[in-house]
Amino acid sequence: MIDFRSDTVTKPTEAMKEAMFHAPVGDDVFGEDPSINELESYTAKLFGKEAGLFCSSGTQTNQIAINVHVQPGGEVICHEESHIYKYEGGGIAKNSGASVRLLAGDRGRLEAKNIAQWINPSHDVHFPLTQLVSLEDTANRGGGAVYSFEQIQEIKVLCQSLGLPLHLDGARVCNALAVNQVDPAIYGAEFDSISICLSKGLGAPVGSVLLGSKAFIHKARRVRKVMGGGMRQAGMIAAGGLFALQHHRSRLIEDHKHAQQLEETFHRQTWVKSVLAVQTNIVVVSLNDPTKRDVILEQFKSFGILGMAFGPGMLRFVTHLDISPEQVAFTCEKIALIRP
Ligand SMILES: Cc1ncc(COP(=O)(O)O)c(C=O)c1O
């Protein structure tokens, strides 16, 4: 099967497995796993942050960050389609007892002027205290849309003027940086905390890293322990993540080219209503007849191709490390043969 359902489906390469096999390990809850320590400091340095924390998933890094930034009863501002709200099992309420202010915005992205209107006046006891702004870059529901660096800077200036922390759900931040070409350390300086997934486009089997100041990560380490996320000799999986960061960032642009090839082919089909303009590795297709979504996915499956339903009348195809140029060419041929 050629699996376009998600960039989370990649398998570790032989070279990555070799790095994992030979990784030195220790007890990470004692801070003694050399491979985890190396991954945390490497990632922190790359993004210009003081410290890092290796966690099991992007959901965990996001939820820990929210828990550190926000007090029960406080409010998080995020996009209405953001992963932290929509796909983390109600974790903001459950883990942190916080409320959420959901904002609209073009393709999963927020704008400073809109955020500014929704910051609750702290002197008025009726309102929950706004305590965090969270962005997602790239924005998954926005079809892998990328913030411009200027948009982020404007939001940072606003947050700073109000003393509000700014969190980044950077599950696919390396895809974003491959497009806007901003130095990760300069980009990272705009955020108080960053969650980076190693197991998406970068191709590691497991793990995410949370970044921030030393004081922030100290608190985050406690929250990770409370959530049962303190791992022991997890250096073997951290080594896969470090390998991914060191060897797979520069190739993300190939995935983006593959996504553009799919986009162009989808555009030409009569059964396709529209395709979100591809910026990174996610292709979102809207169908002329929404009722045909599952039939179309079945036809793809009969050709050995997997895509994903992405809401009513919508499909998602994600390119990644395990999709070759030949497989993209094959898929483009088959797209033209789909007859819903
Ligand atoms: C934008 C975004 N944030 C966070 C996550 C959570 O990552 P994980 O699946 O590792 O919990 C995902 C996963 O797909 C995602 O797409």
The ligand as an ORCA input file, in Angstrom:
! r2SCAN-3c Opt
* xyz 0 1
  C      -0.780     19.690     14.479
  C      -0.602     18.523     15.388
  N      -0.293     18.750     16.667
  C      -0.113     17.749     17.539
  C      -0.242     16.429     17.137
  C      -0.115     15.356     18.178
  O       0.917     14.472     17.965
  P       0.871     12.995     18.565
  O       0.102     12.176     17.592
  O       2.323     12.624     18.642
  O       0.225     13.061     19.903
  C      -0.565     16.146     15.811
  C      -0.713     14.746     15.375
  O      -1.134     14.412     14.300
  C      -0.753     17.221     14.906
  O      -1.083     17.011     13.624
*
